[in-house]
Amino acid sequence: MNDLLGVLMLLFPLWPVVAIGSATIFYIRHRNRIEPERRVPAIVYVLAVIVCGGGAVFLGVVLGVTWACPGMGNLCGLVGVLVVGPISGTLAIFLVGLALSLIRPAQKPNG
């Protein structure tokens, strides 16, 4: 278990890159598929990503610290800050983008 946490701690700089990359890809896909009058505005999407990602990071840090501190030593807070927080924020941003990509294009009339 400690080896996995060590690897995840070393990978913590990649989580923001993955989050921003997936959010960008999902929004570009949304813009290419959905007609202009039904598109989610970029500012609304950015605010949703910031609010959901920030809330998830905060909860991830709090839950990660409370989860790790009873069983680890002096550096137990690092698990929440460097592992659980960034992973939960990345997951939240990914899920917001995934929800955006589930919007279907309008059906074209058969006439």
OpenMM code with the backbone's topology and positions (N, CA, C; nanometers):
from openmm import Vec3, app, unit

residues = "MET ASN ASP LEU LEU GLY VAL LEU MET LEU LEU PHE PRO LEU TRP PRO VAL VAL ALA ILE GLY SER ALA THR ILE PHE TYR ILE ARG HIS ARG ASN ARG ILE GLU PRO GLU ARG ARG VAL PRO ALA ILE VAL TYR VAL LEU ALA VAL ILE VAL CYS GLY GLY GLY ALA VAL PHE LEU GLY VAL VAL LEU GLY VAL THR TRP ALA CYS PRO GLY MET GLY ASN LEU CYS GLY LEU VAL GLY VAL LEU VAL VAL GLY PRO ILE SER GLY THR LEU ALA ILE PHE LEU VAL GLY LEU ALA LEU SER LEU ILE ARG PRO ALA GLN LYS PRO ASN GLY".split()
positions = [
    Vec3(0.0830, -0.1195, 0.0000),
    Vec3(0.0000, 0.0000, 0.0000),
    Vec3(0.0868, 0.1250, 0.0000),
    Vec3(0.1942, 0.1257, 0.0775),
    Vec3(0.2815, 0.2427, 0.0836),
    Vec3(0.3539, 0.2667, -0.0479),
    Vec3(0.3848, 0.1598, -0.1225),
    Vec3(0.4490, 0.1773, -0.2524),
    Vec3(0.3548, 0.2467, -0.3501),
    Vec3(0.2283, 0.2083, -0.3493),
    Vec3(0.1304, 0.2719, -0.4368),
    Vec3(0.1136, 0.4186, -0.4011),
    Vec3(0.1061, 0.4504, -0.2721),
    Vec3(0.0962, 0.5898, -0.2301),
    Vec3(0.2196, 0.6692, -0.2710),
    Vec3(0.3354, 0.6071, -0.2626),
    Vec3(0.4583, 0.6746, -0.3055),
    Vec3(0.4575, 0.7069, -0.4533),
    Vec3(0.4119, 0.6135, -0.5343),
    Vec3(0.4030, 0.6378, -0.6786),
    Vec3(0.3012, 0.7465, -0.7079),
    Vec3(0.1851, 0.7417, -0.6414),
    Vec3(0.0837, 0.8437, -0.6630),
    Vec3(0.1309, 0.9813, -0.6177),
    Vec3(0.2117, 0.9865, -0.5106),
    Vec3(0.2669, 1.1147, -0.4671),
    Vec3(0.3629, 1.1711, -0.5701),
    Vec3(0.4406, 1.0848, -0.6336),
    Vec3(0.5330, 1.1317, -0.7366),
    Vec3(0.4596, 1.1782, -0.8620),
    Vec3(0.3413, 1.1242, -0.8861),
    Vec3(0.2644, 1.1604, -1.0055),
    Vec3(0.1736, 1.2815, -0.9855),
    Vec3(0.1758, 1.3432, -0.8663),
    Vec3(0.0808, 1.4511, -0.8399),
    Vec3(0.0931, 1.5692, -0.9356),
    Vec3(0.2076, 1.6007, -0.9963),
    Vec3(0.2079, 1.7115, -1.0930),
    Vec3(0.1289, 1.6812, -1.2203),
    Vec3(0.1037, 1.5547, -1.2485),
    Vec3(0.0311, 1.5193, -1.3708),
    Vec3(-0.1199, 1.5362, -1.3580),
    Vec3(-0.1748, 1.5321, -1.2380),
    Vec3(-0.3203, 1.5370, -1.2230),
    Vec3(-0.3811, 1.6662, -1.2762),
    Vec3(-0.3231, 1.7838, -1.2493),
    Vec3(-0.3811, 1.9050, -1.3082),
    Vec3(-0.3735, 1.9062, -1.4608),
    Vec3(-0.2673, 1.8519, -1.5168),
    Vec3(-0.2539, 1.8455, -1.6623),
    Vec3(-0.3623, 1.7562, -1.7208),
    Vec3(-0.3870, 1.6433, -1.6581),
    Vec3(-0.4928, 1.5525, -1.7039),
    Vec3(-0.6295, 1.6195, -1.6918),
    Vec3(-0.6528, 1.6907, -1.5827),
    Vec3(-0.7815, 1.7568, -1.5605),
    Vec3(-0.8060, 1.8652, -1.6655),
    Vec3(-0.7083, 1.9514, -1.6864),
    Vec3(-0.7247, 2.0600, -1.7836),
    Vec3(-0.7359, 2.0047, -1.9250),
    Vec3(-0.6559, 1.9040, -1.9558),
    Vec3(-0.6629, 1.8433, -2.0886),
    Vec3(-0.7969, 1.7787, -2.1164),
    Vec3(-0.8495, 1.7040, -2.0206),
    Vec3(-0.9791, 1.6383, -2.0432),
    Vec3(-1.0916, 1.7405, -2.0515),
    Vec3(-1.0869, 1.8454, -1.9686),
    Vec3(-1.1899, 1.9496, -1.9745),
    Vec3(-1.1880, 2.0189, -2.1099),
    Vec3(-1.0694, 2.0468, -2.1622),
    Vec3(-1.0573, 2.1119, -2.2929),
    Vec3(-1.1080, 2.0217, -2.4043),
    Vec3(-1.0694, 1.8963, -2.4020),
    Vec3(-1.1129, 1.8022, -2.5063),
    Vec3(-1.2637, 1.7850, -2.5045),
    Vec3(-1.3225, 1.7715, -2.3847),
    Vec3(-1.4682, 1.7569, -2.3769),
    Vec3(-1.5403, 1.8808, -2.4288),
    Vec3(-1.4887, 2.0011, -2.3998),
    Vec3(-1.5573, 2.1212, -2.4471),
    Vec3(-1.5436, 2.1370, -2.5983),
    Vec3(-1.4275, 2.1063, -2.6528),
    Vec3(-1.4104, 2.1126, -2.7988),
    Vec3(-1.5044, 2.0133, -2.8665),
    Vec3(-1.5157, 1.8953, -2.8104),
    Vec3(-1.6085, 1.7954, -2.8662),
    Vec3(-1.7523, 1.8468, -2.8593),
    Vec3(-1.7887, 1.9104, -2.7497),
    Vec3(-1.9224, 1.9668, -2.7337),
    Vec3(-1.9474, 2.0750, -2.8386),
    Vec3(-1.8520, 2.1651, -2.8586),
    Vec3(-1.8685, 2.2725, -2.9573),
    Vec3(-1.8813, 2.2184, -3.0991),
    Vec3(-1.8133, 2.1100, -3.1289),
    Vec3(-1.8198, 2.0536, -3.2638),
    Vec3(-1.9498, 1.9774, -3.2903),
    Vec3(-2.0141, 1.9279, -3.1869),
    Vec3(-2.1329, 1.8449, -3.2039),
    Vec3(-2.2641, 1.9213, -3.1910),
    Vec3(-2.2681, 2.0204, -3.1049),
    Vec3(-2.3943, 2.0855, -3.0698),
    Vec3(-2.4086, 2.2153, -3.1482),
    Vec3(-2.5302, 2.2401, -3.1949),
    Vec3(-2.5575, 2.3620, -3.2708),
    Vec3(-2.5435, 2.4856, -3.1800),
    Vec3(-2.5090, 2.6019, -3.2384),
    Vec3(-2.4738, 2.7209, -3.1585),
    Vec3(-2.5802, 2.7658, -3.0585),
    Vec3(-2.7071, 2.7547, -3.0920),
    Vec3(-2.8109, 2.8028, -3.0004),
    Vec3(-2.8290, 2.7128, -2.8785),
    Vec3(-2.7786, 2.5915, -2.8824),
    Vec3(-2.7920, 2.4986, -2.7695),
    Vec3(-2.6611, 2.4761, -2.6947),
    Vec3(-2.5533, 2.5377, -2.7370),
    Vec3(-2.4231, 2.5174, -2.6720),
    Vec3(-2.4197, 2.5782, -2.5336),
    Vec3(-2.3464, 2.5120, -2.4464),
    Vec3(-2.3184, 2.5671, -2.3143),
    Vec3(-2.2100, 2.6731, -2.3330),
    Vec3(-2.2331, 2.7956, -2.2843),
    Vec3(-2.1294, 2.8989, -2.2992),
    Vec3(-2.0000, 2.8588, -2.2276),
    Vec3(-1.8896, 2.9014, -2.2854),
    Vec3(-1.7586, 2.8643, -2.2306),
    Vec3(-1.7416, 2.9130, -2.0869),
    Vec3(-1.7895, 3.0326, -2.0566),
    Vec3(-1.7720, 3.0865, -1.9209),
    Vec3(-1.8504, 3.0048, -1.8189),
    Vec3(-1.9680, 2.9561, -1.8572),
    Vec3(-2.0471, 2.8714, -1.7668),
    Vec3(-1.9741, 2.7393, -1.7429),
    Vec3(-1.9179, 2.6840, -1.8482),
    Vec3(-1.8445, 2.5584, -1.8354),
    Vec3(-1.7211, 2.5762, -1.7474),
    Vec3(-1.6474, 2.6848, -1.7686),
    Vec3(-1.5272, 2.7102, -1.6885),
    Vec3(-1.5642, 2.7278, -1.5414),
    Vec3(-1.6708, 2.8028, -1.5146),
    Vec3(-1.7141, 2.8205, -1.3753),
    Vec3(-1.7578, 2.6878, -1.3127),
    Vec3(-1.8287, 2.6047, -1.3880),
    Vec3(-1.8700, 2.4739, -1.3361),
    Vec3(-1.7487, 2.3871, -1.3055),
    Vec3(-1.6491, 2.3898, -1.3929),
    Vec3(-1.5272, 2.3113, -1.3714),
    Vec3(-1.4528, 2.3619, -1.2479),
    Vec3(-1.4433, 2.4940, -1.2324),
    Vec3(-1.3718, 2.5501, -1.1172),
    Vec3(-1.4436, 2.5174, -0.9863),
    Vec3(-1.5757, 2.5358, -0.9847),
    Vec3(-1.6508, 2.5105, -0.8615),
    Vec3(-1.6475, 2.3624, -0.8243),
    Vec3(-1.6778, 2.2770, -0.9206),
    Vec3(-1.6798, 2.1326, -0.8914),
    Vec3(-1.5394, 2.0800, -0.8602),
    Vec3(-1.4409, 2.1209, -0.9376),
    Vec3(-1.3043, 2.0758, -0.9124),
    Vec3(-1.2500, 2.1261, -0.7806),
    Vec3(-1.2739, 2.2541, -0.7502),
    Vec3(-1.2267, 2.3099, -0.6228),
    Vec3(-1.2929, 2.2446, -0.5035),
    Vec3(-1.4242, 2.2231, -0.5129),
    Vec3(-1.4945, 2.1553, -0.4032),
    Vec3(-1.4460, 2.0130, -0.3834),
    Vec3(-1.4208, 1.9444, -0.4940),
    Vec3(-1.3725, 1.8064, -0.4836),
    Vec3(-1.2310, 1.8007, -0.4270),
    Vec3(-1.1467, 1.8957, -0.4656),
    Vec3(-1.0111, 1.8991, -0.4092),
    Vec3(-1.0171, 1.9235, -0.2584),
    Vec3(-1.0992, 2.0199, -0.2177),
    Vec3(-1.1121, 2.0488, -0.0745),
    Vec3(-1.1594, 1.9257, 0.0022),
    Vec3(-1.2670, 1.8630, -0.0458),
    Vec3(-1.3176, 1.7426, 0.0219),
    Vec3(-1.2164, 1.6287, 0.0166),
    Vec3(-1.1466, 1.6154, -0.0958),
    Vec3(-1.0454, 1.5113, -0.1081),
    Vec3(-0.9308, 1.5301, -0.0104),
    Vec3(-0.8873, 1.6541, 0.0072),
    Vec3(-0.7796, 1.6812, 0.1033),
    Vec3(-0.8263, 1.6503, 0.2445),
    Vec3(-0.9456, 1.6964, 0.2797),
    Vec3(-0.9974, 1.6723, 0.4151),
    Vec3(-1.0138, 1.5230, 0.4407),
    Vec3(-1.0767, 1.4530, 0.3479),
    Vec3(-1.0975, 1.3095, 0.3666),
    Vec3(-0.9668, 1.2311, 0.3594),
    Vec3(-0.8747, 1.2738, 0.2730),
    Vec3(-0.7451, 1.2064, 0.2636),
    Vec3(-0.6630, 1.2199, 0.3896),
    Vec3(-0.6662, 1.3378, 0.4495),
    Vec3(-0.5912, 1.3582, 0.5749),
    Vec3(-0.6536, 1.2780, 0.6880),
    Vec3(-0.7863, 1.2802, 0.6976),
    Vec3(-0.8498, 1.2029, 0.8060),
    Vec3(-0.8330, 1.0528, 0.7855),
    Vec3(-0.8272, 1.0092, 0.6597),
    Vec3(-0.8076, 0.8669, 0.6317),
    Vec3(-0.6651, 0.8230, 0.6639),
    Vec3(-0.5666, 0.9050, 0.6293),
    Vec3(-0.4273, 0.8626, 0.6415),
    Vec3(-0.3670, 0.8883, 0.7782),
    Vec3(-0.4111, 0.9885, 0.8485),
    Vec3(-0.3412, 1.0282, 0.9711),
    Vec3(-0.3479, 0.9276, 1.0859),
    Vec3(-0.4543, 0.8507, 1.1041),
    Vec3(-0.4483, 0.7542, 1.2146),
    Vec3(-0.3424, 0.6462, 1.1966),
    Vec3(-0.3075, 0.6111, 1.0719),
    Vec3(-0.2170, 0.4994, 1.0515),
    Vec3(-0.0765, 0.5366, 1.0075),
    Vec3(-0.0510, 0.6642, 0.9771),
    Vec3(0.0798, 0.7026, 0.9264),
    Vec3(0.1511, 0.7921, 1.0266),
    Vec3(0.2727, 0.8303, 0.9914),
    Vec3(0.3535, 0.9106, 1.0822),
    Vec3(0.3305, 1.0603, 1.0670),
    Vec3(0.4383, 1.1360, 1.0811),
    Vec3(0.4313, 1.2818, 1.0822),
    Vec3(0.3859, 1.3413, 0.9485),
    Vec3(0.4107, 1.2748, 0.8396),
    Vec3(0.3810, 1.3288, 0.7079),
    Vec3(0.2468, 1.2798, 0.6531),
    Vec3(0.1562, 1.2433, 0.7412),
    Vec3(0.0300, 1.1853, 0.6957),
    Vec3(-0.0544, 1.2852, 0.6157),
    Vec3(-0.0399, 1.4130, 0.6404),
    Vec3(-0.1162, 1.5130, 0.5670),
    Vec3(-0.0831, 1.5189, 0.4198),
    Vec3(0.0358, 1.4723, 0.3836),
    Vec3(0.0749, 1.4738, 0.2433),
    Vec3(-0.0118, 1.3829, 0.1572),
    Vec3(-0.0633, 1.2779, 0.2153),
    Vec3(-0.1503, 1.1878, 0.1392),
    Vec3(-0.2741, 1.2632, 0.0917),
    Vec3(-0.3318, 1.3431, 0.1779),
    Vec3(-0.4487, 1.4204, 0.1386),
    Vec3(-0.4159, 1.5290, 0.0389),
    Vec3(-0.3052, 1.5988, 0.0603),
    Vec3(-0.2692, 1.7119, -0.0245),
    Vec3(-0.2119, 1.6668, -0.1588),
    Vec3(-0.1322, 1.5630, -0.1604),
    Vec3(-0.0636, 1.5233, -0.2831),
    Vec3(-0.1261, 1.4052, -0.3569),
    Vec3(-0.2168, 1.3337, -0.2945),
    Vec3(-0.2750, 1.2164, -0.3611),
    Vec3(-0.4262, 1.2297, -0.3732),
    Vec3(-0.4962, 1.2252, -0.2630),
    Vec3(-0.6422, 1.2167, -0.2653),
    Vec3(-0.7050, 1.3456, -0.3193),
    Vec3(-0.6543, 1.4615, -0.2768),
    Vec3(-0.7094, 1.5885, -0.3233),
    Vec3(-0.6984, 1.6067, -0.4739),
    Vec3(-0.5781, 1.5968, -0.5324),
    Vec3(-0.5663, 1.6129, -0.6769),
    Vec3(-0.6415, 1.5069, -0.7577),
    Vec3(-0.6429, 1.3831, -0.7083),
    Vec3(-0.7149, 1.2791, -0.7815),
    Vec3(-0.8648, 1.3051, -0.7784),
    Vec3(-0.9180, 1.3474, -0.6640),
    Vec3(-1.0616, 1.3748, -0.6564),
    Vec3(-1.0983, 1.4970, -0.7405),
    Vec3(-1.0134, 1.5984, -0.7433),
    Vec3(-1.0388, 1.7143, -0.8285),
    Vec3(-1.0361, 1.6786, -0.9755),
    Vec3(-0.9391, 1.5981, -1.0149),
    Vec3(-0.9315, 1.5537, -1.1540),
    Vec3(-1.0541, 1.4714, -1.1910),
    Vec3(-1.0967, 1.3840, -1.1028),
    Vec3(-1.2161, 1.3030, -1.1292),
    Vec3(-1.3400, 1.3909, -1.1426),
    Vec3(-1.3533, 1.4920, -1.0571),
    Vec3(-1.4695, 1.5811, -1.0650),
    Vec3(-1.4692, 1.6591, -1.1958),
    Vec3(-1.3548, 1.7107, -1.2367),
    Vec3(-1.3465, 1.7854, -1.3622),
    Vec3(-1.3756, 1.6938, -1.4802),
    Vec3(-1.3240, 1.5715, -1.4754),
    Vec3(-1.3521, 1.4748, -1.5810),
    Vec3(-1.5016, 1.4446, -1.5890),
    Vec3(-1.5660, 1.4296, -1.4742),
    Vec3(-1.7090, 1.3986, -1.4737),
    Vec3(-1.7946, 1.5157, -1.5217),
    Vec3(-1.7534, 1.6391, -1.4930),
    Vec3(-1.8255, 1.7561, -1.5463),
    Vec3(-1.8145, 1.7566, -1.6987),
    Vec3(-1.6959, 1.7320, -1.7506),
    Vec3(-1.6774, 1.7245, -1.8953),
    Vec3(-1.7544, 1.6101, -1.9578),
    Vec3(-1.7571, 1.4969, -1.8903),
    Vec3(-1.8327, 1.3823, -1.9406),
    Vec3(-1.9818, 1.4128, -1.9444),
    Vec3(-2.0316, 1.4808, -1.8419),
    Vec3(-2.1727, 1.5200, -1.8410),
    Vec3(-2.2029, 1.6148, -1.9567),
    Vec3(-2.1109, 1.7050, -1.9866),
    Vec3(-2.1286, 1.7964, -2.0995),
    Vec3(-2.1315, 1.7193, -2.2312),
    Vec3(-2.0507, 1.6173, -2.2415),
    Vec3(-2.0458, 1.5423, -2.3668),
    Vec3(-2.1671, 1.4522, -2.3857),
    Vec3(-2.2465, 1.4329, -2.2808),
    Vec3(-2.3674, 1.3513, -2.2946),
    Vec3(-2.4834, 1.4272, -2.3566),
    Vec3(-2.4685, 1.5592, -2.3759),
    Vec3(-2.5718, 1.6361, -2.4451),
    Vec3(-2.5731, 1.5920, -2.5915),
    Vec3(-2.6890, 1.5517, -2.6366),
    Vec3(-2.7028, 1.5010, -2.7729),
    Vec3(-2.7366, 1.6139, -2.8700),
    Vec3(-2.6899, 1.6030, -2.9947),
    Vec3(-2.7299, 1.7008, -3.0966),
    Vec3(-2.8810, 1.6917, -3.1215),
    Vec3(-2.9394, 1.8017, -3.1655),
    Vec3(-3.0828, 1.8042, -3.1945),
    Vec3(-3.1127, 1.7130, -3.3130),
    Vec3(-3.2300, 1.6518, -3.3071),
    Vec3(-3.2730, 1.5663, -3.4179),
    Vec3(-3.3130, 1.6536, -3.5361),
    Vec3(-3.2692, 1.6155, -3.6549),
    Vec3(-3.3058, 1.6880, -3.7753),
    Vec3(-3.4425, 1.6384, -3.8217),
    Vec3(-3.5305, 1.7312, -3.8658),
    Vec3(-3.6616, 1.6870, -3.9143),
    Vec3(-3.6484, 1.6029, -4.0405),
    Vec3(-3.7370, 1.5053, -4.0535),
    Vec3(-3.7326, 1.4134, -4.1687),
    Vec3(-3.7993, 1.4696, -4.2919),
    Vec3(-3.8380, 1.5944, -4.2929),
    Vec3(-3.9120, 1.6498, -4.4064),
    Vec3(-3.8298, 1.7085, -4.5067),
] * unit.nanometer
topology = app.Topology()
chain = topology.addChain("A")
for resn in residues:
    res = topology.addResidue(resn, chain)
    for name in ("N", "CA", "C"):
        topology.addAtom(name, app.Element.getBySymbol(name[0]), res)
